[in-house]
Amino acid sequence: MKRRILSGALLALAACGQPSGPPPPPLPPQDAGRDVTADVSRDTLPADRPAPDRPLVVAPGGGEFQPPRATLRRLTQAQYRNCIQDLYGEDIAISRPMEPDSVVDGFASIGAAEASISPRGVEQYEALAYDLAEQLLVPARRARTVGCTPAGPIDDACARAALAPAGRRLWRRPLSPEELDALVAVARRAAMTLGDFHQGLGFAFAALLQSPDFLFRVELGVPDRARPDRRVFVGHELASRLAFFLWNGPPDDALLDAAVAGALDTPEGLASEARRLLLSPKARRGLRSFVTEWLELARLDDLTKDTQLFPSFSPELGPAAREQTLRDFERMAFDLEDDWRELLVTRETHVTHRLAAVYAVPGPARETDGFRLITLPENSPRRGLLGQVSVLALRSHPVATSPTLRGRFIREGILCGFIPPPPVDVNTALPAPSMERRSLRERLQLHLSGEACAGCHIRMDPLGLGLEPFDAIGRFRRMDNGVVIDASGRLDGMDFRDFQDLTRRLREHPDAGSCMVTHLYRYATGHVEGDPELSEIDRLTAFAETRGNRLREIMFALATSDGFRRAGPTAEMP
C-alpha cells in the first residue's frame, strides 16, 4: 500500500522511455579537426615492446573502415550482479529473478544490444530494486551506504549527500542537478509518509536501480568534428564501455575520475587506463565472461546424459567442466601470458576428482579437494580444449556423440566459418546401426552422399569424426559398436591421422588467430561485424600476430582501437 502511495513520484523519475542526463563532453579543442584515435594502436602498446608499423588495410571492395551505429545495451544478468556487488559488497544477495539474457549469434553481449525489457521484466526489476534498497539500508550497512547521520525523518542535505555518489556509481556518470533534486524529492515524500529517513531514502535508491540509466549502458557517443558521419565515445561513456568489456562490470571511481578529467579522450590516457584495468583481478572475470559466452559454457550447468548408458555421469560434471575450461583460459592469459592457441594442444589442465575419473588420470583424492593442475601423460590420447568435457559433452546428444555438432563447433567456433541451418524439409535423423553400417562414421556417409546435405556436412562431419574417440561425456574409447574408431580426416586441404593430429592442424590453421580476434570484437562491440569493419579486424589480427596471439594484449589492442572507440550515427539520426 505504501508503495502505491509513492508510485507517482517514483514512476516520474524511473519509468522514463529514454535515459536522461547531460550529454558527454565534446572533444577537447586541441583534438578538433583531426582523427583522435588514428594513432592509438601505435602510441598505446605495452611499453616493453616496440610498436610495429600500422598497415593501411581497406575493406572488401576498396572501402575504408566504417563503424556500426551506436545502440543502447541492456545489462546482462552477470553485469547487473557485478554492478551491485562491486559497488556495495559481495554480501548483497541478488536472489530475485530478472529479465533473462537474450543470446544472439552465440553472445549475450550481442543480444543485449537488441533487447528491451518486457512488462514482466519491469515488474521483476522493480521487485529486485526494492529488495536491494532494503538490504543496502539495514542498520549494519547504513554507514557505508549513506555516509551521514540524518537530523530527523526529513533531512534533504543528508539525502543529497547519500544519493549524489550513489547515482554517480550506479548510473556511471554524475547526476544532473535536476535529477538529484528529483531523487531527493522522492526520498522526502516517502519519509514524510513513513516517518523514517532511511525507509524514505530506500525509495530513492529503488528509483536509481529501476532507471534505464542503470539498466541500460548508455553509450551513444558524440559527433566527431573531423567526420560528421561518425560518432566517437568519450568521457563517461567510454569509461563504461571500457569497464564492461575488460571487467564485465562497472567503472570504478578511478576510471570515472579519469573520465571527468578528460584523460580517456586522448590515446595516451585511454592506453593508461586500459593497462590498469587489465592488471586488475577483475580482468580475469572479464575474460571468463567472454569465454563463457563464446563457448556457451553456461549450458553446462544443466548438462544431462542418459545415466543408463553413462552411469558415471552426475549433475556435478557439467559445472566442473565449465570451471576447468575457465581456469585453463585464465592461466594461459594471465599467468603464462602465452599464445592462446596453445590451449588447443596443451597437456596441462585443471581437474577435480570427478573429471580425473572421466579422463582416467590421477587427480584429487576427493571431490571436496577442488581443482588440481596436472600434466596429461605423453601417451595420453587427450589434449587441449577439444579433449575437455566442456566441448565433448556439450556437443553431444544425451545418448550418443554427434560428429555434426562437434564439427560445427570447430568450423564456426574455432575457424569462424559459416554453416547455414538445414533446409526445413530435410530429415536430419541418422539410420540405426546395422550390419552394413555399424559405426557412426559409416552412417554419416548418408549426409555426405545426399545432394541436399553434402555441401554443409562435408565441412563439419569429417572434423567431428576426429573427436569420435571420446564418447558423449568425454571418456576415451577405441571402439564404436564393435568397430575400431577411425579418427582420420581432412581439414581444408590438410590430412590428419587422428585426434591429436587434428589439434595440431587447428593450432596452425591460418583462420584460428583471426577467428579469436573476431569473437572478441563481437563480444566487445555487441554486434556481428559487417564488411566495412573487416579491415579493422584484419589490422587487429596482424597486431595479435606480432604479439604472439596473447589474449591480454589482444584485449588491450581492441580496447584502444577505432573499432571500439568509434560508431556510426545512432538509429534515430539520419
Backbone torsions as a table, in degrees:
resi	resn	phi	psi	omega
1	MET	NA	-43.9	-180.0
2	LYS	-63.7	-35.4	178.6
3	ARG	-63.4	-41.9	-178.6
4	ARG	-64.8	-35.2	178.3
5	ILE	-58.5	-36.7	-174.2
6	LEU	-97.0	3.7	-170.7
7	SER	-65.4	-32.5	-178.7
8	GLY	-61.5	-46.7	179.7
9	ALA	-67.3	-37.3	-177.9
10	LEU	-68.5	-45.3	-178.3
11	LEU	-65.8	-35.4	178.8
12	ALA	-60.3	-31.0	-178.9
13	LEU	-90.8	-43.8	-166.3
14	ALA	-100.6	-26.1	-172.4
15	ALA	-96.8	41.3	179.7
16	CYS	-79.4	162.7	-177.4
17	GLY	-83.4	-26.6	-178.8
18	GLN	-134.2	148.2	173.7
19	PRO	-59.3	147.3	-177.2
20	SER	-114.2	-163.1	176.8
21	GLY	102.8	170.5	-176.9
22	PRO	-70.8	148.6	176.9
23	PRO	-70.3	160.1	176.0
24	PRO	-61.9	155.1	-178.9
25	PRO	-66.4	150.2	177.2
26	PRO	-69.3	168.2	177.9
27	LEU	-61.6	146.3	178.0
28	PRO	-59.7	151.1	-177.3
29	PRO	-56.1	-35.7	-176.9
30	GLN	-68.1	-15.2	179.7
31	ASP	-94.9	-3.7	-177.7
32	ALA	-64.5	137.4	174.5
33	GLY	81.7	5.2	176.5
34	ARG	-136.5	163.3	179.7
35	ASP	-77.9	106.2	-172.9
36	VAL	-74.5	-11.7	-179.5
37	THR	-116.7	3.6	-176.1
38	ALA	-62.3	-31.3	-177.0
39	ASP	-102.9	14.3	-177.3
40	VAL	-60.6	-48.7	-173.6
41	SER	-67.8	-25.8	177.4
42	ARG	-81.7	-32.9	-172.2
43	ASP	-96.3	-3.7	-172.2
44	THR	-123.6	21.0	177.4
45	LEU	-75.4	157.7	176.0
46	PRO	-51.3	139.0	-170.6
47	ALA	-64.4	-22.8	-175.7
48	ASP	-89.1	7.9	-179.6
49	ARG	-131.9	145.1	179.8
50	PRO	-71.4	151.9	178.4
51	ALA	-86.9	127.0	177.0
52	PRO	-77.3	162.8	172.6
53	ASP	-62.6	144.0	179.4
54	ARG	-96.0	108.1	-178.0
55	PRO	-71.1	149.5	175.0
56	LEU	-90.7	109.0	-178.4
57	VAL	-112.1	130.7	180.0
58	VAL	-102.7	158.4	179.5
59	ALA	-74.2	165.0	177.1
60	PRO	-53.5	138.0	-178.3
61	GLY	85.9	2.1	175.3
62	GLY	90.8	1.1	-179.0
63	GLY	-79.7	158.6	178.4
64	GLU	-86.4	168.5	177.5
65	PHE	-60.2	131.8	177.2
66	GLN	-130.6	119.9	-178.8
67	PRO	-72.9	158.3	178.1
68	PRO	-77.7	168.1	178.2
69	ARG	-67.2	153.2	178.2
70	ALA	-80.4	143.9	179.3
71	THR	-139.8	160.1	169.1
72	LEU	-78.1	147.1	178.7
73	ARG	-128.6	123.0	178.7
74	ARG	-72.0	144.3	176.2
75	LEU	-61.6	135.3	170.3
76	THR	-73.0	167.7	179.0
77	GLN	-60.1	-41.6	178.9
78	ALA	-63.9	-40.8	179.9
79	GLN	-66.5	-38.1	176.5
80	TYR	-59.3	-49.6	-179.6
81	ARG	-61.2	-44.0	-178.5
82	ASN	-64.3	-36.6	178.2
83	CYS	-61.1	-48.8	-176.8
84	ILE	-66.0	-46.4	-173.8
85	GLN	-77.7	-30.4	174.1
86	ASP	-65.6	-39.1	-174.3
87	LEU	-85.0	-29.8	-172.5
88	TYR	-128.1	1.2	174.5
89	GLY	109.0	148.1	-178.2
90	GLU	-73.2	-8.3	177.9
91	ASP	-81.9	-2.8	175.3
92	ILE	-78.7	122.3	-176.9
93	ALA	-88.6	130.3	176.1
94	ILE	-114.6	82.1	-171.1
95	SER	-104.5	-9.4	179.3
96	ARG	-87.4	151.9	179.2
97	PRO	-70.8	158.4	175.3
98	MET	-139.7	174.8	-178.4
99	GLU	-54.6	128.2	179.9
100	PRO	-63.4	151.8	174.1
101	ASP	-67.5	149.1	175.1
102	SER	-107.5	116.5	-178.5
103	VAL	-95.4	122.7	179.0
104	VAL	-126.8	128.5	-178.3
105	ASP	53.6	35.3	174.9
106	GLY	86.5	-5.8	-174.7
107	PHE	-123.8	128.1	170.4
108	ALA	-66.9	-28.7	179.1
109	SER	-67.5	-28.2	174.4
110	ILE	-79.0	-42.7	177.7
111	GLY	-59.9	-31.4	-179.2
112	ALA	-63.4	-26.6	179.6
113	ALA	-80.6	-10.7	-179.1
114	GLU	-114.6	-7.2	-173.0
115	ALA	-91.7	143.1	169.7
116	SER	-107.9	-153.7	177.9
117	ILE	-128.0	126.0	-179.9
118	SER	-74.7	163.1	174.7
119	PRO	-55.6	-39.2	176.6
120	ARG	-64.7	-39.3	178.4
121	GLY	-63.2	-37.0	177.1
122	VAL	-59.6	-43.9	179.0
123	GLU	-63.9	-40.7	-179.4
124	GLN	-65.8	-44.0	178.8
125	TYR	-65.0	-34.9	178.2
126	GLU	-64.2	-48.6	-179.7
127	ALA	-61.8	-40.1	179.6
128	LEU	-67.2	-38.4	-179.6
129	ALA	-62.3	-45.3	179.2
130	TYR	-66.6	-37.6	178.5
131	ASP	-63.8	-43.7	179.6
132	LEU	-67.4	-41.3	179.2
133	ALA	-60.5	-39.6	178.8
134	GLU	-64.2	-41.8	178.6
135	GLN	-64.9	-40.1	-176.6
136	LEU	-66.9	-23.6	-172.9
137	LEU	-113.1	15.9	170.9
138	VAL	-66.6	155.3	-174.7
139	PRO	-52.9	-35.6	-176.9
140	ALA	-68.9	-20.9	-176.9
141	ARG	-111.1	-4.0	-173.5
142	ARG	-60.8	-36.6	-176.5
143	ALA	-61.1	-43.0	-177.9
144	ARG	-83.4	-20.4	-179.6
145	THR	-89.2	-41.3	-174.5
146	VAL	-94.9	-51.8	176.5
147	GLY	81.4	5.0	176.6
148	CYS	-148.7	162.2	179.0
149	THR	-106.3	118.4	-176.6
150	PRO	-69.4	147.8	178.8
151	ALA	-79.2	-13.6	-179.6
152	GLY	176.8	-170.9	179.7
153	PRO	-57.8	-33.4	178.6
154	ILE	-112.9	115.6	178.3
155	ASP	-148.9	88.4	-176.5
156	ASP	-61.9	-36.2	-177.7
157	ALA	-65.0	-43.6	178.9
158	CYS	-67.0	-40.6	178.0
159	ALA	-61.5	-42.8	179.1
160	ARG	-64.0	-40.4	180.0
161	ALA	-65.7	-28.8	178.5
162	ALA	-83.2	-38.3	-171.8
163	LEU	-81.2	-29.4	-178.4
164	ALA	-62.4	-53.1	178.2
165	PRO	-69.3	-32.7	177.9
166	ALA	-64.5	-43.0	178.2
167	GLY	-64.2	-40.4	178.6
168	ARG	-59.7	-42.4	-178.0
169	ARG	-73.7	-44.4	-175.3
170	LEU	-73.7	-39.3	179.9
171	TRP	-91.8	-3.2	172.9
172	ARG	63.1	31.6	177.1
173	ARG	-170.0	161.4	175.6
174	PRO	-67.4	146.5	174.1
175	LEU	-77.4	145.7	172.6
176	SER	-73.0	159.4	177.2
177	PRO	-55.7	-38.4	-179.4
178	GLU	-66.6	-40.5	178.8
179	GLU	-65.5	-42.7	179.8
180	LEU	-66.1	-39.7	177.1
181	ASP	-60.7	-41.3	-178.9
182	ALA	-65.0	-39.7	178.6
183	LEU	-66.8	-42.7	178.3
184	VAL	-62.2	-37.8	178.0
185	ALA	-63.9	-39.9	176.5
186	VAL	-60.9	-46.3	-179.6
187	ALA	-62.8	-40.9	-178.9
188	ARG	-65.2	-46.2	-177.8
189	ARG	-63.6	-42.4	179.5
190	ALA	-65.2	-40.0	180.0
191	ALA	-66.0	-36.3	177.0
192	MET	-64.9	-39.0	-179.8
193	THR	-71.7	-40.8	-173.3
194	LEU	-95.6	-15.7	-179.9
195	GLY	71.3	25.7	-177.6
196	ASP	-147.6	126.5	-177.9
197	PHE	-60.9	-49.2	-173.0
198	HIS	-70.3	-34.8	174.9
199	GLN	-66.0	-38.7	176.6
200	GLY	-65.1	-41.8	178.6
201	LEU	-62.7	-30.6	178.7
202	GLY	-59.6	-34.4	177.9
203	PHE	-67.7	-35.1	177.1
204	ALA	-69.0	-39.9	175.9
205	PHE	-63.6	-40.6	177.5
206	ALA	-62.1	-35.9	176.7
207	ALA	-64.0	-42.6	176.6
208	LEU	-58.2	-41.7	-174.0
209	LEU	-77.5	-19.5	178.3
210	GLN	-94.0	-10.3	-174.1
211	SER	-69.3	145.2	170.9
212	PRO	-57.7	-25.3	178.8
213	ASP	-66.6	-22.6	172.8
214	PHE	-94.4	-45.1	-172.8
215	LEU	-73.2	-20.8	178.9
216	PHE	-118.8	146.1	172.8
217	ARG	-85.6	110.2	-177.1
218	VAL	-87.5	94.8	-177.2
219	GLU	-132.4	83.9	-176.3
220	LEU	-112.6	-12.5	177.3
221	GLY	76.1	174.3	175.4
222	VAL	-123.2	157.1	-179.8
223	PRO	-58.0	137.5	176.7
224	ASP	-86.2	118.9	-176.3
225	ARG	-63.1	-32.3	-178.7
226	ALA	-77.5	-27.2	-178.5
227	ARG	-134.9	91.7	-176.3
228	PRO	-59.8	-21.5	179.8
229	ASP	-82.7	3.7	-178.4
230	ARG	-129.3	165.3	175.1
231	ARG	-126.0	158.4	-179.2
232	VAL	-132.5	139.6	178.4
233	PHE	-84.7	130.2	180.0
234	VAL	-139.6	170.6	170.5
235	GLY	55.0	-135.1	-174.5
236	HIS	-66.2	-31.4	177.3
237	GLU	-64.4	-42.2	178.8
238	LEU	-69.0	-35.1	176.1
239	ALA	-61.2	-45.1	178.1
240	SER	-63.1	-46.2	-179.1
241	ARG	-60.1	-43.2	-178.6
242	LEU	-65.9	-45.5	-176.5
243	ALA	-67.0	-42.4	-178.5
244	PHE	-70.6	-28.6	174.5
245	PHE	-71.8	-52.7	-171.6
246	LEU	-85.8	-24.6	-177.5
247	TRP	-117.2	-14.0	-170.7
248	ASN	54.0	35.3	-178.9
249	GLY	-155.9	-175.2	-172.9
250	PRO	-77.9	159.5	173.4
251	PRO	-66.5	145.2	175.6
252	ASP	-84.9	178.1	-177.6
253	ASP	-61.8	-36.6	-179.2
254	ALA	-64.0	-39.2	179.5
255	LEU	-70.9	-38.9	176.0
256	LEU	-65.3	-37.1	176.5
257	ASP	-64.9	-39.3	177.7
258	ALA	-63.2	-36.7	177.7
259	ALA	-64.7	-43.3	178.9
260	VAL	-61.6	-39.8	-177.8
261	ALA	-76.3	-7.3	-178.6
262	GLY	80.1	10.3	-176.2
263	ALA	-66.3	-30.7	-177.9
264	LEU	-75.0	-11.8	-177.0
265	ASP	-86.7	2.9	174.5
266	THR	-117.5	150.2	178.6
267	PRO	-57.1	-40.7	-178.2
268	GLU	-66.3	-43.2	-179.6
269	GLY	-67.0	-40.6	177.5
270	LEU	-63.1	-43.2	179.8
271	ALA	-62.9	-40.1	-179.2
272	SER	-62.5	-44.9	179.9
273	GLU	-69.7	-37.3	177.7
274	ALA	-62.5	-41.1	176.9
275	ARG	-62.3	-44.5	-178.3
276	ARG	-60.8	-44.6	-179.1
277	LEU	-64.7	-36.8	-178.7
278	LEU	-74.7	-16.6	175.1
279	LEU	-89.8	-8.0	179.8
280	SER	-79.4	148.9	173.4
281	PRO	-57.5	-24.5	179.2
282	LYS	-66.6	-20.2	177.3
283	ALA	-63.9	-30.3	175.9
284	ARG	-64.8	-39.3	176.1
285	ARG	-63.0	-40.7	178.4
286	GLY	-62.2	-43.8	178.1
287	LEU	-63.8	-42.4	178.9
288	ARG	-59.1	-39.2	178.8
289	SER	-62.9	-45.7	178.6
290	PHE	-60.4	-48.6	-177.4
291	VAL	-63.7	-38.9	179.0
292	THR	-61.2	-43.2	179.3
293	GLU	-71.1	-45.8	-177.7
294	TRP	-59.8	-46.5	-176.2
295	LEU	-93.1	3.0	179.6
296	GLU	57.3	40.3	-173.9
297	LEU	-69.4	-21.0	178.9
298	ALA	-60.8	-27.3	179.5
299	ARG	-65.9	-19.5	179.9
300	LEU	-68.8	-22.3	179.8
301	ASP	-64.7	-23.6	179.8
302	ASP	-116.2	26.2	-178.7
303	LEU	-62.4	133.3	177.7
304	THR	-132.1	144.4	174.7
305	LYS	-140.5	157.1	176.7
306	ASP	-70.4	110.9	-175.3
307	THR	-73.5	-15.3	173.4
308	GLN	-72.5	-36.0	176.9
309	LEU	-83.8	-30.2	-178.0
310	PHE	-129.0	75.6	-175.4
311	PRO	-63.1	-20.5	179.8
312	SER	-82.7	-4.3	179.0
313	PHE	-73.8	144.0	173.4
314	SER	-144.5	159.5	-179.8
315	PRO	-61.0	-19.5	-179.3
316	GLU	-78.3	-13.9	-175.1
317	LEU	-65.7	-44.1	-178.5
318	GLY	-60.4	-53.2	178.0
319	PRO	-59.6	-36.2	177.7
320	ALA	-65.2	-40.0	179.1
321	ALA	-66.1	-38.0	177.0
322	ARG	-60.1	-46.8	-178.7
323	GLU	-67.7	-34.8	176.9
324	GLN	-57.7	-50.0	-178.2
325	THR	-64.3	-41.7	179.8
326	LEU	-64.8	-40.6	178.4
327	ARG	-64.7	-38.3	179.9
328	ASP	-65.2	-43.2	178.0
329	PHE	-65.6	-42.9	-179.4
330	GLU	-61.3	-42.8	179.8
331	ARG	-66.1	-42.6	-179.2
332	MET	-64.0	-39.8	-174.3
333	ALA	-80.0	-40.3	-169.5
334	PHE	-110.4	-27.9	-179.3
335	ASP	-94.6	-48.8	179.8
336	LEU	-87.7	-28.3	-174.7
337	GLU	50.4	49.2	-176.4
338	ASP	-106.5	170.1	174.8
339	ASP	-56.0	124.5	-176.7
340	TRP	-61.5	-25.3	-178.3
341	ARG	-67.0	-16.3	174.7
342	GLU	-62.6	-22.7	177.2
343	LEU	-65.0	-17.4	178.0
344	LEU	-80.1	-18.7	-174.3
345	VAL	-128.4	-6.2	-173.7
346	THR	-65.0	151.1	173.7
347	ARG	-101.4	-0.8	178.7
348	GLU	-94.1	135.7	-180.0
349	THR	-160.3	171.3	177.9
350	HIS	-105.6	135.3	179.5
351	VAL	-136.1	152.5	167.0
352	THR	-101.0	178.6	175.9
353	HIS	-57.9	-42.2	-177.9
354	ARG	-68.8	-44.0	178.9
355	LEU	-65.9	-39.9	178.4
356	ALA	-59.7	-35.8	177.9
357	ALA	-65.9	-40.4	177.3
358	VAL	-65.4	-39.2	-177.5
359	TYR	-84.1	-5.8	179.2
360	ALA	57.4	48.2	178.3
361	VAL	-133.9	157.6	174.9
362	PRO	-63.6	142.0	179.8
363	GLY	-152.3	-165.2	177.0
364	PRO	-56.8	146.2	-175.8
365	ALA	-68.4	-32.5	-177.5
366	ARG	-134.1	156.0	179.0
367	GLU	-63.6	-30.9	179.4
368	THR	-70.1	-10.5	178.4
369	ASP	-75.8	-9.2	177.0
370	GLY	76.6	-150.1	-174.4
371	PHE	-94.8	148.3	174.1
372	ARG	-134.0	138.1	175.2
373	LEU	-79.4	124.5	-179.1
374	ILE	-128.1	165.8	171.7
375	THR	-117.8	119.9	179.0
376	LEU	-64.0	146.2	179.7
377	PRO	-59.8	155.3	179.2
378	GLU	-56.9	-36.8	-177.0
379	ASN	-90.3	9.8	179.2
380	SER	-67.5	137.8	177.3
381	PRO	-75.5	-4.5	-172.8
382	ARG	-109.2	145.6	173.2
383	ARG	-165.2	152.4	168.2
384	GLY	66.0	-176.5	-176.7
385	LEU	-57.0	-42.7	-176.1
386	LEU	-70.9	-10.6	176.3
387	GLY	-96.5	9.9	-177.1
388	GLN	-97.9	152.6	178.5
389	VAL	-56.8	-34.7	-177.0
390	SER	-58.5	-33.1	177.5
391	VAL	-91.4	-47.9	-172.2
392	LEU	-67.5	-45.2	-177.5
393	ALA	-76.9	-35.1	-178.0
394	LEU	-69.6	-32.4	179.5
395	ARG	-101.7	45.0	175.0
396	SER	-139.2	164.1	175.7
397	HIS	-86.0	166.8	178.1
398	PRO	-61.1	-22.3	-175.9
399	VAL	-116.7	-9.1	-174.5
400	ALA	-161.8	165.0	174.8
401	THR	-71.9	168.8	176.4
402	SER	-142.2	94.7	175.3
403	PRO	-57.2	-28.6	179.7
404	THR	-69.0	-47.4	178.5
405	LEU	-64.4	-42.1	-179.8
406	ARG	-67.5	-41.7	178.9
407	GLY	-66.7	-35.7	177.5
408	ARG	-65.4	-39.0	177.1
409	PHE	-61.3	-44.3	179.1
410	ILE	-62.0	-47.1	-175.7
411	ARG	-65.8	-42.7	-176.5
412	GLU	-92.7	-42.3	-174.2
413	GLY	-79.0	-33.8	-177.5
414	ILE	-99.8	-32.6	-174.2
415	LEU	-114.8	-3.8	177.3
416	CYS	60.2	31.0	170.8
417	GLY	-76.9	166.8	179.7
418	PHE	-115.5	126.9	176.3
419	ILE	-119.1	115.1	179.7
420	PRO	-71.5	157.6	176.7
421	PRO	-66.1	155.8	-179.9
422	PRO	-67.3	151.6	175.2
423	PRO	-57.4	145.8	-174.4
424	VAL	-65.0	-24.1	-175.4
425	ASP	-99.0	13.2	-178.6
426	VAL	-101.8	131.1	176.3
427	ASN	-81.5	115.3	-176.8
428	THR	-93.9	-0.5	-178.5
429	ALA	-69.9	143.6	177.5
430	LEU	-92.9	150.3	177.0
431	PRO	-68.7	156.4	176.5
432	ALA	-68.1	155.1	177.4
433	PRO	-57.3	145.4	177.9
434	SER	-141.3	174.7	178.5
435	MET	-64.3	-31.0	179.8
436	GLU	-80.6	-31.6	-177.8
437	ARG	-131.5	82.6	-174.8
438	ARG	-86.5	-44.2	-176.4
439	SER	-85.5	161.4	177.5
440	LEU	-66.0	-34.6	177.0
441	ARG	-58.6	-43.5	-179.0
442	GLU	-67.0	-38.6	-179.6
443	ARG	-72.8	-29.1	178.0
444	LEU	-69.8	-14.4	178.1
445	GLN	-58.8	-24.4	177.7
446	LEU	-62.8	-38.1	177.2
447	HIS	-65.4	-39.2	-173.8
448	LEU	-80.3	-16.0	-179.7
449	SER	-100.7	-20.0	179.7
450	GLY	-78.3	134.0	-175.2
451	GLU	-62.5	-36.2	-177.3
452	ALA	-73.8	-19.6	-173.1
453	CYS	-110.1	-28.9	-168.1
454	ALA	-60.5	-37.4	-175.2
455	GLY	-56.5	-37.7	179.8
456	CYS	-91.4	-43.1	-173.4
457	HIS	-68.4	-25.7	177.5
458	ILE	-66.4	-20.2	178.9
459	ARG	-92.2	-10.7	-177.4
460	MET	-116.1	-55.0	-169.0
461	ASP	-58.5	-44.6	179.0
462	PRO	-59.8	-33.0	177.7
463	LEU	-71.2	-44.0	178.7
464	GLY	-64.0	-33.2	177.5
465	LEU	-65.8	-23.5	174.0
466	GLY	-65.4	-18.1	177.8
467	LEU	-100.3	3.8	-177.3
468	GLU	-63.1	-21.8	175.6
469	PRO	-61.9	-4.6	-179.5
470	PHE	-118.7	131.4	-175.5
471	ASP	-77.9	-168.4	-170.5
472	ALA	-71.7	-12.1	172.2
473	ILE	-112.5	3.4	174.5
474	GLY	100.4	6.9	177.6
475	ARG	-77.8	144.4	178.1
476	PHE	-74.3	144.7	176.5
477	ARG	-148.8	156.6	178.3
478	ARG	-107.0	-20.5	-172.9
479	MET	-120.7	148.8	172.0
480	ASP	-128.9	108.6	179.9
481	ASN	54.7	40.6	177.1
482	GLY	84.3	3.1	-179.4
483	VAL	-114.0	134.6	177.3
484	VAL	-62.4	129.7	-176.4
485	ILE	-72.0	131.2	174.7
486	ASP	-104.8	109.7	-177.0
487	ALA	-101.0	16.0	-179.9
488	SER	-80.8	163.7	179.0
489	GLY	-179.4	-159.6	-176.4
490	ARG	-141.3	132.9	-179.9
491	LEU	-122.4	103.6	174.6
492	ASP	48.1	53.0	176.7
493	GLY	86.4	-1.6	179.9
494	MET	-114.4	124.0	176.5
495	ASP	-75.6	145.8	170.5
496	PHE	-130.0	144.1	-173.6
497	ARG	-83.9	-38.0	-172.2
498	ASP	-158.5	-172.1	-178.0
499	PHE	-59.3	-47.0	-176.7
500	GLN	-65.2	-36.8	177.4
501	ASP	-67.0	-37.1	176.5
502	LEU	-61.1	-43.6	-179.4
503	THR	-63.1	-37.7	177.6
504	ARG	-65.2	-40.9	178.5
505	ARG	-62.9	-40.8	179.2
506	LEU	-67.5	-38.2	179.9
507	ARG	-59.1	-33.7	-178.0
508	GLU	-101.1	2.7	-177.2
509	HIS	-64.2	134.8	-176.9
510	PRO	-64.0	-19.0	-178.8
511	ASP	-90.2	-12.4	-175.0
512	ALA	-64.9	-45.5	-178.3
513	GLY	-64.4	-46.1	-179.4
514	SER	-67.9	-29.5	-179.8
515	CYS	-67.0	-41.0	177.6
516	MET	-62.2	-43.6	177.4
517	VAL	-60.3	-41.0	-179.4
518	THR	-63.3	-44.8	179.2
519	HIS	-63.1	-42.4	178.3
520	LEU	-65.0	-37.6	177.9
521	TYR	-62.5	-44.3	179.2
522	ARG	-63.7	-44.1	-179.4
523	TYR	-62.8	-43.8	-176.0
524	ALA	-71.4	-38.1	-174.4
525	THR	-95.5	-14.6	176.6
526	GLY	76.2	28.9	176.1
527	HIS	-161.7	164.5	174.5
528	VAL	-86.0	130.5	-174.3
529	GLU	-62.7	145.9	170.5
530	GLY	-99.4	172.3	-178.4
531	ASP	-53.7	-40.2	-179.4
532	PRO	-65.4	-10.2	179.2
533	GLU	-99.3	-6.3	-175.2
534	LEU	-64.3	-29.9	178.9
535	SER	-64.4	-35.8	178.3
536	GLU	-68.7	-40.4	177.4
537	ILE	-65.6	-39.2	176.2
538	ASP	-60.9	-42.1	-179.4
539	ARG	-65.9	-43.2	178.4
540	LEU	-65.4	-35.5	177.4
541	THR	-65.2	-43.3	177.0
542	ALA	-61.8	-40.6	176.9
543	PHE	-62.5	-43.7	-179.4
544	ALA	-59.5	-38.5	-180.0
545	GLU	-65.0	-37.3	178.2
546	THR	-69.8	-18.2	-179.7
547	ARG	-106.5	17.2	175.7
548	GLY	70.6	23.4	178.2
549	ASN	54.3	39.1	176.7
550	ARG	-82.4	130.1	-172.1
551	LEU	-61.9	-42.1	-177.4
552	ARG	-64.0	-35.9	180.0
553	GLU	-75.3	-32.0	174.2
554	ILE	-64.0	-43.2	178.8
555	MET	-62.8	-39.5	177.5
556	PHE	-62.8	-47.8	-178.6
557	ALA	-62.2	-39.3	-179.3
558	LEU	-67.4	-41.4	-177.9
559	ALA	-65.7	-20.5	-180.0
560	THR	-110.9	17.4	-174.4
561	SER	-95.3	164.8	174.0
562	ASP	-61.0	-39.4	-177.9
563	GLY	-61.6	-28.6	-179.7
564	PHE	-89.9	-32.4	-173.1
565	ARG	-91.0	-17.5	-172.5
566	ARG	-114.7	158.3	175.9
567	ALA	-148.3	158.7	171.8
568	GLY	-84.4	-171.5	178.9
569	PRO	-60.6	152.3	175.2
570	THR	-72.2	169.1	-176.9
571	ALA	-61.2	-29.3	-176.3
572	GLU	-84.3	-11.4	-175.3
573	MET	-92.9	152.7	177.3
574	PRO	-68.8	NA	NA
